[in-house]
Amino acid sequence: MLTLHRAALVLPDPADPTAPSHVDGAVLVRDALVEAVGPYPELAAAQPTARVRDWGDALLGPGLRHPDGHRLLERAYHPDPREELGDAPVPDGLVGEADEARCGASARRGLQRMLGFGVTAVAGPFERASVRTAVARSGLVALPGAGSAGSVGLPPVGLPGAAGAGSAGSVGLPPVGLPGAAGAVWSLDPLVGLSFAEAVHGRLVVGGRADFAVFAVFAPGEDGPRAGGCRAAVLGGRLVFRRR
C-alpha cells in the first residue's frame, strides 16, 4: 500500500542544520519503508493513486529516541487505567517487584504512552525478560544502553499532576534530586530535557524504515517542537498514535 503523508514542513534530518527541508512536503511510504521524500505537489503528481494523510499545519520528522528506557520501564510503574492513578509513571514503583507479569504489563503501557510523545526508539539496558519481550513486541527500536556513544541523560523536572510530564532520570549521568518536590514524576517525553535535534532518532531516507512523528510547528525563534506537541506517530509505516 502507498501512503502519502503531507505536512506544512518536512524535516528529513533535523540533527543536520545543512540538510534540506520541504515546505508543503511529504513522505511517501510503501508498506513499512520510505519510498520518497520531497515536495508534496511533486510526489502527489507522481503517485496519484496513493492514499493521502494530510497533517495540515504540522511538522513531520523522524521519531524521537528516549535515552532513559531502563529507568522508565524497569523502575517506574505505569498504572493501569482501571487503577485510577492517572497515566504518569510512578517513580521507582517497580523497585523490588518480583512479579514478571506485572512488570511486563507496566512496560507495555509505558511503551504505548511513549508513542504519544513521538518516541520510536528507546534505550536500555533491559534486564528483565518481561520488559525485553514488551520492547521487542512494541515495534519501537531498541537501542544500546548506558555508556553508549551519544547517550544523553534527561534532567528531572517535578511536575506534580501533569500526566506524562516531569523528570526522566539519566543515562550515563547520576539522577539529580528535587528536594521537597513531592509527587514529582518522570517524563515520557524526550523533549522535556533534550532539544529536537538531540532527541530525533535517525533520519528519513529512501529505503529506510518509515518511523516518524508529526508535531505542532514550532514558533519563530524556537529550535524545535515543544514538549507535549506530538500529534501522531508512525512505526514501520503503521499509524500507531493519533491525538484526538
Steps between C-alpha positions, in 0.01 A plus 500: 500500500619851415431778749599862456545689827474874438604774745566873492868431572696178452843476664668175389807557721448758779837411657680637193451878462618479138248232399222613265148554627176498306226761542170334406694176498412136515633153574390218270478167682470161336410238760767541772758703307552857382475514121548875448537828689443837339251771405140383525389623153777301331439178693122526462534546123734200477272277710140618440349179642684516833291539813557847648524580869504878519636618837435863417696768684748260656863394497590148391840357593673190632363353821671564831728277707450475871844464664361389836306186418660293774389733778156561350416139414678300770476733801194718440151353515245592233153473653215310344211740418278286721713596799394864456851623578543705181742419222819657637780259599528422870871554587671180622161329508652170381806497723501166682211369291536126430183450295622488139147508363432829680832645379428398141150650508639823645767516228242446226294791630810719529607424144151574368498833682845587363354481151277791598814713528642392163747246643598232247824377662587428863832430670569225753657303642197283568580240763153355563385237252145634511617850410724375218200315358278808529755714317553240227126469438431874511660576165721770653870479419707373795825694540818429701488614858704709740850584398432476126625774274262790480292409802358801677331511837178689557492727803220441752221758493229482764155551355252361751171409340618548141435169327799381303715796606773546755848358543668222318805400697817444301706285269866510590436781750395483864139598573454851630267526795230759558486552876147559613347425160243255631312325223765575235467271200734379227434619148415272210567791263868538397433864407468582870879481530640490146482726199324364193833453320636303798189289542432384143591144410660463158367670189243447229673340202376311196508130579508558877234385741203736513527610862402863552289738703283804438527804728347843536714745300737685731490876536761735348807516721448150644734217404230236462162375615407546863457215744153352473456613140480159331192455284570158347757221486573247226696177554602288204245680285214439748317786665532399866396824671279793404401773740127559499 
